[in-house]
Amino acid sequence: MQQNETNKPAAAPKKSKTFLIVLIVLLAAGGWFGTTKYLHAQHHEETDNAQIEANISPVIPRVAGYVKEVRVKDNQLVKKGDTLLILDDRDLALRVQQAEAALATAKSNLGAAQANTNASRANIATTQAGISTATVQIEAAQINVRRTTQDYERYANLIKDHSVTQQQFDQAEAAKQTAEKQLQILVQQKNQVARQTNSVSSQSNATSSQIGVAGAVIKQREVDVAEAKLNLSYAVVVAPETGMVSKVSVQEGQFLQPGQSLFSIVLNNDIWIVANFKETQFEKMRVGQKVTITADAFPGHEFEATLTSFSPATGSRFALLPPDNASGNFVKVVQRLPVKIEFANQTDSLVKQLRPGMNVGVDVHL
């Protein structure tokens, strides 16, 4: 019993020594871990608020119509120009025919206006020739008036001494009056032809202006035909770019409106990362710095990347209801700044397996 009592106090120092050793090891490990993290933090900025991004092109019809045929399925790979949907184009084809008929009518109106103009110009030439003829006739009538007037004056002198008979005098007087009347009639006819020429000239100007109007109408109808044919071509909805089709929720017989978003095509040209860093991490970050990426989809694998650009504003500025500090309800919240990061090797097989929306971790080497 005495031996046992003397041995018990000796065991206590042994346990205390083991605890001390464990404590020292833990403190050393904690110090090493803390020092490592501190040194790492001095040369790195990290965040897990980051996702894969890519160009996504929406498929939107440009004309209204009923879906006649759907030629793609969910998650299908399509190339630029491949047919995605076909709309019922009968209404659009009728509009093309209507536009072409209107164009034909406009062209016939132009032909009629040109014919009327040519006829008016011919009438002008005819009336101008009539004026020339009337002028010559008036000159002849004026000569006749002068001759008959001279005869009349001569017979008037001769009848005073009875050198001529009364009948000869009357004949000379009648010839003079007839010549004067004929001259008056010719002058009136010339004036009438001149007025007719002016009228025909005005009509010709009017028909000439109709040619211009008809030409403008033809151009408008040609534009209508081109627009109708363009809308007819929109009945076939094609892929705007090469990529992967998202879920296709369009059914045959469904009525579509212009501008209605149907589904999307995720372009397969390249992908990038948008990381949202706190504004307190922004101080030492620069464009061109090396970045290490870790993806949740491929744990243990690191991707090389480069910081390429910074957003011109924080993410909250682009929100639907951005915060307004002037409202009086100001509460300081650390803001995040979106940063664009691009992969160094887009041809990496694992990079090609990444999909937009996947979460990644970002480590920027300062």
Secondary structure, DSSP 8 states (H G I E B T S, - for coil): -HHHHHHHHHHHHHHHHHHHHHHHHHHHHHHHHHHHHHHHHHHEEEES-EEEEEEEEEE--SS-EEEEEE---TT-EE-TT-EEEEE--HHHHHHHHHHHHHHHHHHHHHHHHHHHHHHHHHHHHHHHHHHHHHHHHHHHHHHHHHHHHHHHHHHHHHGGGTSS-HHHHHHHHHHHHHHHHHHHHHHHHHHHHHHHHHHHHHHHHHHHHHHHHHHHHHHHHHHHHHHHHHHHHTTEEE-SSSEEE------TT-EE-TT---EEEEEEEEEEEEEEEEGGG-TT--TT-EEEEEETTSTT-EEEEEEEEE-SS-GGGGSSS---GGGS-------EEEEEEEES-TT-HHHHH--TT-BEEEEEE-
